[in-house]
Amino acid sequence: MTSALDHSVRPTGQRPDSEQTESHPAPRPPRLAEYAVPVLNGAVLLLTAVLLLMVFRLPWIGDMGVHLATIERLRHDLLDPGNTQVAADTPSPYNSPWMVLLGVIAKVSGLSGFMVLRFAALVGLVLLLTGIWHLTRSLSRHRAAPPLAVLTLILLWGPTFFIWSGFLGFTSISLNISYPSTFATGLGFHFLALLAKALRRGTATSWAAWTGLGALWALIMLSHQFTGVVITFGAMGVLISARPWPTRQTWLRLGTALAVAMVLLAVWPYYSFFSLLTIGGLEDIHMGLYDEWWMRFGYVLIGVVALAFRFARNRRDPLVWWFLLAALMVAAGGMTGHYSWGRALPGAIIPAQLAVALAVVEGGGRFLRRCFAVVLAAGLLAGSWGQAPSLSFVVRNEAMPQTLTKKAWLPIPGYQWMTKYAKYGDVVMVDQNTGQQIPGYGFYTVAPGYPDFFLPDEPERIEATRRYFDRSTPRQEKLDALHRFGAQWVLGWPDQGLPPGDPALRKVKTGPNGMVLYKVIG
């Protein structure tokens, strides 16, 4: 017999427990991660809005000069653009398929190089965000996984901000969003997701689809070689994890895709891809990748713990093998002095970041998921604060805390003022730091601002530039350097190079940053 109290607390229309049927179980309250989905999506929308402001602002710090120069060379001569940085008829690895397309857009539209790079930045941002989403969905069907992965890949780094192309930290992306590395990374994420799907379907995946995958991998490798290595390690991880193991017919399709890729790499007309494998000289500039790793990447250790749990559950986990292969290359580079191998670091960082994002929504039991959620939330907050000075590119300094503005980097003011005096194709004697920017305005430099793999007299050019700006170098030697490399202009500080008033030079203009432009007349 039922008591009055039982009737008083029973919701209207609900039958007693004894009358509940198995076909209509009582609804379970949604998990915490489900509640978090709208919040995560909102955070991703906010982050996207800030990155769109970066696209519009396009702050110039770093390698933008050489990418602008590449577009300008291709705009003026699409079939034979020559060297990107100096007046020499040599191939250039900067002439990738993506940059050739941008050169075509510049030539047909007549848009400035900066506007074309803004278009490149927009495409890169779309590819990156959709690529993260696509790749994450191939690893998990949980609705919270993709937005959490976006936030983790961009914000979970270290206490200080770090800038290097091919790395996905907020500061790096803010400055590198228009670079080929961002384009290649976004495309690479899509490639990995498509590869995983093709392997799952096996022989149901058509020969044409496998051929397309081969062409896509070649496009990534040609567009940014370092990113290509990172994505290749990811592809190896996907292959190792394939279930069921590929059949003979699937291996034949995979081999065909690889053969197509190799042919495309071999026939690319703008530079010899396979020649890059034998070229050195990049160790000094990459030595910094091995410094202060905790300050730059320390929070990613959370993801390494998540990878350990994944490995315990599945010895063939794709993220684990992606991480191990890349980490092995990075460690080998540090031990042998091949510091350029440190460019494989994103291949260790990205899978660790993805692993911790997935651990929050589907890793282990509820207690473990909540532990990862708490630690990841703390890491994201700390990582966001570490990279917050980059907001100075789109937010007025007065609106930011003084502790952040002190760390902010100022964009390069540029050398647009020089275009009133020097014309496209003129050669400028300038030091290396400024030489990284000058080609973006259509000028050539005596020495390349960045290492040039296919320039045979690169050492002589670098030494001549160094000697020219050395105060102890005799005047005649400086004049010989100007004439030997066809320099028509000198850009430097007043106390550099030839002394003010030297008859071989005529002062033309003092720029906004205090540098002086001289015309070579003797």
N, C-alpha and C positions, 0 to 999 in steps of 0.2 A: 504493500500500500504506500502511496506517495504522500509525503507530508506537504503541508501548506508552504513551508519554507522552500521545498524543492520547486514548487510551482512559481513561487514568487521570483526566483532567480533565473528561471529558464527563459531565454529569449523567445519572443513570439514566433510561432511557426516552427520551432526546433523540437524534434522528437527526443524522448529520453534516450540515454546512451544505449539502452538495450534495444532500441528500435533503429539505431544507426546501421546502415548497410555498408558492406565493403565497397560497393560501387560508388558511394558518395562519401569519401573520407573527409574528415574535418580539414579545412585548408590550413597549410603551414604558413607561418609568418615568413616573409621574404628574408633572405640572408642580408647581412649588413652591406655586402658588396653591391647588391641590387639597389639598395637605397642610395649608394654612392654614385651610381651611373650618371644621373643628371648633374651632380656636382662635378664629376670628372669631365663630362662633356662640356660643361660651362667653362671649366678651367682651360680646356683645349681651345675653345672658341676665343677666350681672352688671349691666350698665347698666340694664336693664329693672327688675331687683330694686331698685336704688337709686331709680329714678324711682317705683316703686310705694310705697316708703317716703315719698317726697315727697307722693304722693297722700294717704297716711294722715296725714302730718304737716301738710300744707297750710300751709307758712309764709306769713305775711302781710307782704309788702312790695310796695308799688305800688298797683295798681288794684283790688285785691280788694274794697275798700269799695263802689265803684260797681256792681260786678257783684252783690254781696250785696244792695245796695239795689234793683237792678232786679228780683231775684227776689222781694224783699219787697213791692214795689209791685204786681207781677203777682199775687202770692199774695192780696193784699187786694182787688184789683179787676182781674180778668183782661181785661175789655173796655175799661176806661178807666183805666189805671194812672196817667196824668198824668206830670208831670216826675219824673225819677228822683232829683234832688238837692235841689230846692227846692219849697216849697209853691206850685206853680203848675200850672194845667191846660194844659200844653203837650205836644206830642209829644216823643219822645226816640229818637234813633238807637240807644240801647242796647236797645230793645225789638225785638230781632231774632227770627227764627223759632226759633232754638235757645234763646234766653233765654225766649221765651214757653213753649216746651215745658218748660223747667226750672221756670217759674212754675206750670205745671199740675201738675207732679210735686210741688212744694212744697205746693200747695193740697190736692191729693187725699191725699197721704201724711201731711201734718202734720209732716214732717221740718223741722229747722232749716235755715236758709240755708246754714250751713257744711256740713251733711251733703249737701245737694243739690249744692253745689259740689264735694264729694268725688266724687260720682257723675259730675259733668261732667268732672272731672279724669281719672277712669278711662276714660270714653268717649273723651276727647281723646287720651289716651296710646295707646289701642288704634288709633284712627283714624290717628294720626301714624305709628306703627311699621308698621302694615300698609300705609299709604299709601306710605311710602318703599319698602317691599318691592315693592309692586305697580308703582310707577313705574319702579323700577330693572329689574324683570323685563321691562318693555316696551322697555327700552333694551338689555338684555344677557341672554343665557341662561346665562351663567356662574354656577355655584353660589356663588362667593365674592362676587359683585357686591352682592347685597342686604345681607348683614351688614356688608360694608365700607362701603357707602353710609350705613347707619345710624350707624356710628361716625364717619364723616367729617362728616356733616351736624351732629352734636351736639358733636363735640370739636375739629374743625379750625377755629379762629377766630383768636385772637391771644394775645399774652403776658398780657393782663389780662382779667378777666371783664367781661361786658357784659350789661346788662339792658334789654330793650325788647320789648314784645309784638309778635309776628309774627316774631321772630328765634329761631333754633333752637339757639343755644348752650346748653350744659348749664345754666348759671346762669339764663338766661332761661326755659328750659323748666321748671326746678325751681320757679320762682315763678309762671309764667304757664300752668302745665299745666291749670288749671281755666278759663282765659279763653276767650272766643269765638275769639280769634286762633288758638289751638291746634286747636280744633275745625275751623275753616275751612281751616287749612293741611293737616291730615290729609285732610279731604274733598277739598281741591283736588288733592292728589297722586293720589287715586283718579280724580278727574275727568280729569286729564291722561292717565293710562294708558288709561282707557276711550275717550277721544277718539282717541288714537292707534290703538286697535283698530278703532274705528268707521271711521276714514279708510282703514285698510288693507282693510277689508271692502267699503267703498264702498256700492253699492246693495244689497249683501247685508245691510247693517244696516237694521233695520226703521224705519219712521217713528216707531213708539212709542219705540224706543231713542233716536233723535235727540231726540224731545220730552223724554225723561227727562234727557238731557244738558243741554238748555236749562234745565230746572227745577233741575237740580243746580248749574249755574253761577249762577243767580239766588239760590239758597240761600246759596252762598258769598259773593256780593256783599252780600247783606242781613245776613249774620252778622258779617262784618268787612270793611269796605270796602277798607282798605289791603291786606289779604291778597288780596282779590278782584282788585285791580290786578296784584299779583304773579302770580297764577295766570292772569290774562288774557294777560300777556306770555308765559307758558309755553305757553298754548294757541296763540298766534300762532306761536311757534316750532315747535310740533307741526304746525300747518297748513302752514307754509313747507316743512317737511321731507317732507311727504306724498309717498309713492311707491307706486303711480303717482299722477300729479297728479289731483285729484278731477275726476270727470266732471260734466257739467251736472246730472244727476240727483242726484249727491252734493251739489253746491252748493245745490240746491233743499232738500234735507233739512237741510243746515247752516243755511240761511236760516230754515227753519221753527223749528229749535231756538233760534236767536237771537230770532225773533219771540216765541216762547213766553216766553223769559226776560224780554224787555222788558215784556211784559204783566204778568208776575208782579211785576216791580220797580215798575211803575206802580200796581198795585192793592194793594200791601201797606198795610194800614190803620193801622199804628202810627206811621209817620212817612213823609215824602215823600222817597224815595230820590234823585230827580233834583234836589231842592232842595239836596242836599249839594254838588252840582257848582259852585254859585255862592257857597258860603260860604267866607270866609277866616278869618283870626285864629289860624291854627295855626302860623305861621312861627316865632315865638319859642321855643315849646316843642320844636320839632324842629331848632333850630339845632345842638344838641349832636350830632346824627347826623353832622355833618361835621367833628367834632373828633377828634383822636387816632385817625384811622382805622387807622394801622399797629398801634397797641397793641390795638385791638379786633378787626381783621379781617386782620392782616398775613399769617398763615399761608395764607389763602385764595389768595394770589398763586401758590401751587403749582398751584392749579386753573386759574388764568388761562393758565399755560403749557400745561397739558393741553388747554385749549380751543383754543389756537393750533394744536396738532397735529391736533385734530379738524377744524378749519376747513381745514387743508391737505389733508386727505383727502376732505372733503365740504363744499362751500360752502353746503349747505342743512342742515347739522347742527342739530337742534332745540335742543340745549343752547347752542350758539354764538349762535343768534338770540334765545333767551330772555335770555341774558346781555347781548347788545348792546342790545336794546330797553330793558331795565331800567337798564343803565348810562347810556344816553343820557338817560333821564328824571332820574336822580340827578344827572348832570353839569349838565343844564339847570337843575335846582333850585338847585344851588350857585351857578351863574353869574348867575341872575336874582333870587336872594333868595327863591325859593319853596322854603323849606327843608322843608316838609311833603312835597315830592316825594321827599325822602330815605327815606320809608317804602317806596319801591320797592327799597331796597338788598337785601332778601332775594332779589329777582328776579335780582340779579347774583351774589350769594353762592351760592345753592343750585345753579345749574347748574355753577359752577366747582367746587364740592365734589363734585358727581356726576361731573364730567369726570375729576377726578384718581382717584376710586375706580375708574372704569371703565378708566382708563389702566393701572392696576396689573394688571388681569386680561386685557385684550384690546387694549391700545394698542401699535401698532408691533411691533418685534422684541423678542426676549427681553432684550437689553441695555437697551433703553429701558424696558421694563416693570419690570425690576429697579431701574433708577435711580429711577423714580417710586415704587416700593415702599419703597425706603430713605428717600427724602425724605419721603414721606407718613408712614411710621412715626415719623420724628423729629418731624414736625409734630403728629401725634396725641399723642405723649408730652408735647411742650411745651405743646400746647393743653390737655391734661388737667391739667397742673400749674397752668396759669394759672387754670383754673376750679375747682380743688380746694377753695378756701375755701368754696364752696357746700355742701360735705359737712357743714359745721357745722350745717346745718338738720336733719340726721338722725344725726349722730355727735357724741358728747360731746367738748367741746373738749379735755379731758384726753387723749383718745385721738388727737389730731391734733398734727402738728408746730407749734411755736410760730410759725414763719414763716407758716403758713397761718391760724392763729387770729387773728393781728394784722390780717389783711385781711378776716376774715369779717364779714358783715353780720348784725345781730341782727333777728329778726322783730319786728314791731310787737306790743306787749303787748295792745293792744285796749282797748275801752271797754265791755266787758260790764257793768262795775260801774255804769254810768249807768242801765241798764235798771231798777234798783231804784227809781229816783226819777222819771225822765222816761218818758213812754209813747210808743207808736208814733204818729208824725205830729206830735210836738212840734217846734217850730222852735228851733234853737240858734244863737246868735251865736258864731262860732268862726273862727279864722284859717284860711287856705287849706290849709295842710299837714294840720291836724287835720280840716278839712272834707272831705278826701278819704276819710276813714275813718268818720266819724260816721254818714253815711247807711246804712252797712251794718248798723246796729242798728235801723233803722226811723225814725230822726229825719231831719228836714229841716234844712238850713243856710240862713242868710240869703243867702250868695253861693255859687255852685256851686264845688266843689273842682276840677272839670275844665271846660274850655270847653264851653258849651252853645249849640248852633247855633240852637235854636228859642226861646230865652228872650229876649224883646224888651228887658227891663230889666236884662240881665246887667251892663252897664257901671255902672249906678247901684248895683246890689247889691255889686259888687266894690269900688267907691269907698267906699260906706257902711261896709263891713267894715274896709277899710284905715283910714278915718278913726276908727272906733270904737277900734281898738287903737293909735292914735297918741296918745301921752301929752299932746301939745299941743292936742288937740281939746277945745273947751269941753264941759262936762258936759251942757248942754242939747242940744247937737247929738248927743251920744251917746245920750241918752234918746230923741230924735226918731227915730234910726235903729232902735232897739229896737222902738218902737211902730209905725213905718211898715211894717216887714216882719214884724210879729207875733211877734217873738222872745219865747219864754217862759223861755229859759234862756241863760246865758252860761257858756262854758267857756274858761278861759284861765289864764295864769300869774298869780300874786298881784299882780304889778306892771303887769298889762295892764288896759285898759278903765277902768271906774270904780274908784276907790280902795276898799280894804277898809273896811267899815263904812258905805258909802254907803247911805242909806235906801231907794234904789230896788232894791237887791239884797239877797238873803238867802243867806248861805253855807250850802250843803247838804252838800258832801262834798269832801274832798281825795283825788284819785285816786292809784293806785300810782305814777304817773309824776310826781306833784307838781302836776299841773294841778288847778284848783279849779272846782267846779261851783256856779254861783249861780242862784237862782230869781229871776226878774224879778217884783217885787211893787209897783213904783211907776212 
